[in-house]
């Protein structure tokens, strides 16, 4: 939309609150009030792909749609500035609803970080064997410990091609949203402060409240619940 106003999410929120208003009017009122969407920054990579671990084929092949929960997850790592130094954040996102199903933070970008996010996702979602797990080819994801954890859960491994950010666009889009809507407007004195703040955003806003364009301007959890109700009624 011209000028970066981006009114659809505001329009959906107003309609959900019972206000009858057209999209063009919302756009006009936002423009008149000087309201614009917070802009996403370009993504910066943390991938270290110079290692001797086995690289999995790209099974996802940029198919970012899933017909049900726990069919395809994408994962990635980003970094956030704090007064104590960098904090690394690892996430796993379900492509069905765009819900963050696992996340973890650490002062070090290593296999322990990504394993913590994976174990959280496996505990809470309990996926059936055959789930596709797609990430970049960084050493934490390609490590033997991580591959063993995936194999034990019956998860199928998929990895992006070398230096191709579009192969993992959904995970990178989540990080851009997180930073534009939340992190870039905070100042974290400690890594613990950042972890608490990011966790609150993920669990109490992004997953539960934030309206996502991909799922019809409802939250990821609302979309999953709606899909479960529809399946029971069928």
Buried (B, 14 or more C-beta within 10 A) or exposed (E): EEEEBBBBBBBBBBBEEEEEEEBEEBBEBBBEEEBEBEEBEEBEBBBBBEEEBEBBEBBBEEEBEBEEBBBBBBBBBBBBEBEBEBBBBBBBBBBBBBBBBBBBBBEEBBBBBBBBBBBBBBEEBEBEEEBBBBBBBBBBBBBEEBBEBBEEBEBBBBBBBEEEBEBBBBBBBBBBBBBBBBBEEBEBEEBEBBBEBBBEBBEEEBBEEBBBEBBEBBBBBBBBEBBEEEEEEE
